[in-house]
Amino acid sequence: MIEMRYTEKQRIGTIELTYLLLGALLLLLLGAVAARGQAQQPLYREYRGVRLGMPAAEVRARLGEPVMKSNEQDFYVVSSTETTQIAYDAFQKVMTISTDYTAGAPDYKTVVGDGMLLQRPDGSLFRMMQYQSEGFWVSYNKSAAVVPVVTITMQLMK
């Protein structure tokens, strides 16, 4: 019968290897938890000083009188290349801001970050970022039309 014996040096090597593997596993788990805990900060938080949750009276003070005005939504023609719609909740607080640009739109990276835009089959481009900790999302849409329309929308999550 063959008897296997570990020398003291081999036994220490096995123990050290076990601790090394456990330590590496612990570091990976801690890294994953830390990455989850660090929520990405929104790049695009407001439109011309208007923020989600702002009272309608304050919006109108900042943007002026809308072309179309109601308790639910205001529509502004900012210029020949820019329009915006502001939607309100039952308490007259901003819940959605949606702006259309036919020229002069902000670069998508300043709205939804450096990530790639999703190209749809029709050639349009899209990306959406959700900020759970802040309670809203923002999207960037660029149509595939001859004169592309860029729509940037921010909306509170319910």
C-alpha positions, 0 to 999 in steps of 0.5 A: 500500500502506498501512503501519501504524506504531505510535507509541512511545506506542501500543507502550507502551500495548500492552505495559502492557496485556499486563503488566496482564492477566498480573498480573491472571491471576496474582492470580486464580490466587494467590487460588484457590490461597490459598482452597484452602489455607485449609481451613475449621475444624470448628465441632463437634468433640466431644460432651460432652467425647468426641472421635473417636479417644478410648479407650473407657475415657475415654468411659465416664469422661466419660459414665458407664456406658452403658445398653448396652455392648459392645466395638463400641458404647455406647448412652447415654440422656442425658435423655428428649430426648437419646440418643447412640451411640458406636461403637468401632474394633478398638482400642477408639477412638471412630470414630463419635458419633451423637446424637439430640435430640427437643428442645434440639438445638444450632442447625445453624449451630453444627454445620455452619456458616452454609450452607443446609440441603438440604431433601429431598422428604419435608421433612427437612433435611440438611447434611454438612461434610467436614474432609479435613485433620482426617480426619472429617465431621459431619452435621446431619439434622432429620426432618420428623416431627410431633416432629422428631428432630435427629441429629448424627453425627461420623465418622472418614474411612477 
